């Protein structure tokens, strides 16, 4: 499984940004987005089960979706605290409880930097 994240950049507070992740290789049961700010642990942002089992997000400002080999993360009302490197990830787990924990994701993209600043 290969993952390639893109779409990050410098945006102003309150902006909307959509991150993309190109997914190739074996089909996985779960896909997710995590982020890591400087000096902090990598944390859950959003995830979804690929069999239509549902989508789960950290906050209502985030929306995860998939289409034609791409995984997307739409973020609205961006705040300075959203500044981080964002990673897409894939897992064979199909139990939604495991989607929130990064240790259940063996496949990771390289990350894309999102900086929210005026």
Contact map, one row per residue, 1 for C-alpha under 8 A:
1110000000000000000000111110000000000000000000000000000000000000000000000000000000000000010000000000000000100000000000
1111000000000000000001111000000000000000000000000000000000000000000000000000000000000000000000000000000000111000000000
1111100000000000000011110000000000000000000000000000000000000000000000000000000000000001100000000000000000111100000000
0111110000000000000011100000000000000000000000000000000000000000000000000000000000000001000000000000000000001110000000
0011111000000000001111000000000000000000000000000000000000000000000000000000000000000011000000000000000000001111000000
0001111100000000001110000000000000000000000000000000000000000000000000000000000000000000000000000000000000000011000000
0000111110000000111100000000000000000000000000000000000000000000000000000000000000000000000000000000000000000001000000
0000011111000000111000000000000000000000000000000000000000000000000000000000000000000000000000000000000000000001111000
0000001111100000000000000000000000000000000000000000000000000000000000000000000000000000000000000000000000000001111000
0000000111110000000000000000000000000000000000000000000000000000000000000000000000000000000000000000000000000000011110
0000000011111010000000000000000000000000000000000000000000000000000000000000000000000000000000000000000000000000011111
0000000001111110000000000000000000000000000000000000000000000000000000000000010000000000000000000000000000000000000111
0000000000111110000000000000000000000000000000000000000000000000000000000000111100000000000000000000000000000000000111
0000000000011111000000000000000000000000000000000000000000000000000000000001111000000000000000000000000000000000000000
0000000000111111100000000000000000000000000000000000000000000000000000000001110000000000000000000000000000000000000000
0000000000000111110000000000000000000000000000000000000000000000000000000111110000000000000000000000000000000000000000
0000001100000011111000000000000000000000000000000000000000000000000000000111010000000000000000000000000000000000000000
0000001100000001111100000000000000000000000000000000000000000000000000011110000000000000000000000000000000000000000000
0000111100000000111110000000000000000000000000000000000000000000000000011100000000000000000000000000000000000000000000
0000111000000000011111000000000000000000000000000000000000000000000001111000000000000000000000000000000000000000000000
0011110000000000001111100000000000000000000000000000000000000000000001110000000000000001000000000000000000001000000000
0111100000000000000111110000000000000000000000000000000000000000000011100000000000000000000000000000000000000000000000
1111000000000000000011111000000000000000000000000000000000000000000011100000000000000000000000000000000000000000000000
1110000000000000000001111110000000000000000000000000000000000000000010000000000000000000000000000000000000000000000000
1100000000000000000000111110000000000000000000000000000000000000000000000000000000000000000000000000000000000000000000
1000000000000000000000011111000000000000000000000000000000000000000000000000000000000000000000000000000000000000000000
1000000000000000000000011111100000000000000000000000000000000000000000000000000000000000000000000000000000000000000000
0000000000000000000000000111111000000000000000000100000000000000000000000000000000000000011100000000000000000000000000
0000000000000000000000000011111000000000000000001110000000000000000000000000000000000000011111000000000000000000000000
0000000000000000000000000001111100000000000000111100000000000000000000000000000000000000011111000010000000000000000000
0000000000000000000000000001111110000000000000111100000000000000000000100000000000000001111000000010000000000000000000
0000000000000000000000000000011111000000000111110000000000000000000000000000000000000001110000000010000000000000000000
0000000000000000000000000000001111100000000111100000000000000000000000001000000000000111100000000000000000000000000000
0000000000000000000000000000000111110000011111000000000000000000000000000000000000000111100000000000010000000000000000
0000000000000000000000000000000011111000011110000000000000000000000000000000000000011110000000000000000000000000000000
0000000000000000000000000000000001111101111000000000000000000000000000000000000000011100000000000000000000000000000000
0000000000000000000000000000000000111111110000000000000000000000000000000000000000111000000000000000000000000000000000
0000000000000000000000000000000000011111000000000000000000000000000000000000000000010000000000000000000000000000000000
0000000000000000000000000000000000001111100000000000000000000000000000000000000000000000000000000000000000000000000000
0000000000000000000000000000000000011111110000000000000000000000000000000000000000000000000000000000000000000000000000
0000000000000000000000000000000000011011111000000000000000000000000000000000000000000000000000000000000000000000000000
0000000000000000000000000000000001111001111100000000000000000000000000000000000000000000000000000000010000000000000000
0000000000000000000000000000000001110000111110000000000000000000000000000000000000000000000000000000010000000000000000
0000000000000000000000000000000111100000011111000000000001000000000000000000000000000000000000000001110000000000000000
0000000000000000000000000000000111100000001111100000000011100100000000000000000000000000000000000000000000000000000000
0000000000000000000000000000000111000000000111110000001111000111000000001000000000000000000000000001000000000000000000
0000000000000000000000000000011110000000000011111000001110000001000000000000000000000000000000000011000000000000000000
0000000000000000000000000000011100000000000001111100111100000001100000000000000000000000000000000010000000000000000000
0000000000000000000000000000111000000000000000111111111000000000000000000000000000000000000001010000000000000000000000
0000000000000000000000000001111000000000000000011111100000000000000000000000000000000000000000000000000000000000000000
0000000000000000000000000000100000000000000000001111100000000000000000000000000000000000000000000000000000000000000000
0000000000000000000000000000000000000000000000001111110000000000000000000000000000000000000000000000000000000000000000
0000000000000000000000000000000000000000000000011111111000000000000000000000000000000000000000000000000000000000000000
0000000000000000000000000000000000000000000000011001111100000000000000000000000000000000000000000000000000000000000000
0000000000000000000000000000000000000000000001111000111110000001000000000000000000000000000000000000000000000000000000
0000000000000000000000000000000000000000000001110000011111000001000000000000000000000000000000000000000000000000000000
0000000000000000000000000000000000000000000011100000001111110111000000000000000000000000000000000000000000000000000000
0000000000000000000000000000000000000000000111000000000111110100000000000000000000000000000000000000000000000000000000
0000000000000000000000000000000000000000000010000000000011111100000000000000000000000000000000000000000000000000000000
0000000000000000000000000000000000000000000000000000000011111110000000000000000000000000000000000000000000000000000000
0000000000000000000000000000000000000000000000000000000000111110000000000111100000000000000000000000000000000000000000
0000000000000000000000000000000000000000000011000000000011111111000000001111000000000000000000000000000000000000000000
0000000000000000000000000000000000000000000001000000000010011111100000011110000000000000000000000000000000000000000000
0000000000000000000000000000000000000000000001110000001110000111110000111100000000000000000000000000000000000000000000
0000000000000000000000000000000000000000000000010000000000000011111000111000000000000000000000000000000000000000000000
0000000000000000000000000000000000000000000000000000000000000001111111110000000000000000000000000000000000000000000000
0000000000000000000000000000000000000000000000000000000000000000111111100000000000000000000000000000000000000000000000
0000000000000000000000000000000000000000000000000000000000000000011111000000000000000000000000000000000000000000000000
0000000000000000000001110000000000000000000000000000000000000000011111100000000000000000000000000000000000000000000000
0000000000000000000111100000000000000000000000000000000000000000011111110000000000000000000000000000000000000000000000
0000000000000000000111100000001000000000000000000000000000000001111011111000000000000001000000000000000000000000000000
0000000000000000011110000000000000000000000000000000000000000011110001111100000000000000000000000000000000000000000000
0000000000000000011100000000000010000000000001000000000000000111100000111110000000000000000000000000000000000000000000
0000000000000001111000000000000000000000000000000000000000001111000000011111000000000000000000000000000000000000000000
0000000000000001110000000000000000000000000000000000000000001110000000001111110000000000000000000000000000000000000000
0000000000000111100000000000000000000000000000000000000000001100000000000111110000000000000000000000000000000000000000
0000000000001111000000000000000000000000000000000000000000001000000000000011111000000000000000000000000000000000000000
0000000000011111100000000000000000000000000000000000000000000000000000000011111101000000000000000000000000000000000100
0000000000001100000000000000000000000000000000000000000000000000000000000000111111100000000000000000000000000000000110
0000000000001000000000000000000000000000000000000000000000000000000000000000011111100000000000000000000000000000001110
0000000000000000000000000000000000000000000000000000000000000000000000000000001111100000000000000000000000000000000100
0000000000000000000000000000000000000000000000000000000000000000000000000000011111110000000000000000000000000000011100
0000000000000000000000000000000000001000000000000000000000000000000000000000001111111000000000000000000000000000111100
0000000000000000000000000000000000111100000000000000000000000000000000000000000001111100000000000000000000000000111000
0000000000000000000000000000000000111000000000000000000000000000000000000000000000111110000000000000000000000011110000
0000000000000000000000000000000011110000000000000000000000000000000000000000000000011111000000000000000000000011110000
0000100000000000000000000000000011100000000000000000000000000000000000000000000000001111100000000000000000011111000000
0011100000000000000010000000001111000000000000000000000000000000000000100000000000000111110000000000000000011010000000
0010000000000000000000000000001111000000000000000000000000000000000000000000000000000011111000000000000011111000000000
1000000000000000000000000001111100000000000000000000000000000000000000000000000000000001111100000000000011110000000000
0000000000000000000000000001111000000000000000000000000000000000000000000000000000000000111110000010000111100000000000
0000000000000000000000000001110000000000000000000000000000000000000000000000000000000000011111000000000010000000000000
0000000000000000000000000000110000000000000000000000000000000000000000000000000000000000001111110110000100000000000000
0000000000000000000000000000110000000000000000001000000000000000000000000000000000000000000111110100000000000000000000
0000000000000000000000000000000000000000000000000000000000000000000000000000000000000000000011111110000000000000000000
0000000000000000000000000000000000000000000000001000000000000000000000000000000000000000000011111111000000000000000000
0000000000000000000000000000000000000000000000000000000000000000000000000000000000000000000000111111000000000000000000
0000000000000000000000000000000000000000000000000000000000000000000000000000000000000000000011111111100100000000000000
0000000000000000000000000000011100000000000000110000000000000000000000000000000000000000001010111111110100000000000000
0000000000000000000000000000000000000000000101100000000000000000000000000000000000000000000000011111110000000000000000
0000000000000000000000000000000000000000000100000000000000000000000000000000000000000000000000000111111110000000000000
0000000000000000000000000000000001000000011100000000000000000000000000000000000000000000000000000011111110000000000000
0000000000000000000000000000000000000000000000000000000000000000000000000000000000000000000000000000111111000000000000
0000000000000000000000000000000000000000000000000000000000000000000000000000000000000000001010000110111111000000000000
0000000000000000000000000000000000000000000000000000000000000000000000000000000000000000111100000000111111110000000000
0000000000000000000000000000000000000000000000000000000000000000000000000000000000000000111000000000001111110000000000
1110000000000000000000000000000000000000000000000000000000000000000000000000000000000000111000000000000011111000000000
0110000000000000000000000000000000000000000000000000000000000000000000000000000000000011110000000000000011111100000000
0111100000000000000010000000000000000000000000000000000000000000000000000000000000000011100000000000000000111110000000
0011100000000000000000000000000000000000000000000000000000000000000000000000000000000010000000000000000000011111000000
0001110000000000000000000000000000000000000000000000000000000000000000000000000000001111000000000000000000001111100000
0000111110000000000000000000000000000000000000000000000000000000000000000000000000001110000000000000000000000111110000
0000000110000000000000000000000000000000000000000000000000000000000000000000000000111100000000000000000000000011111000
0000000111100000000000000000000000000000000000000000000000000000000000000000000001111100000000000000000000000001111100
0000000111100000000000000000000000000000000000000000000000000000000000000000000101110000000000000000000000000000111110
0000000001111000000000000000000000000000000000000000000000000000000000000000011111100000000000000000000000000000011111
0000000001111000000000000000000000000000000000000000000000000000000000000000001100000000000000000000000000000000001111
0000000000111000000000000000000000000000000000000000000000000000000000000000000000000000000000000000000000000000000111
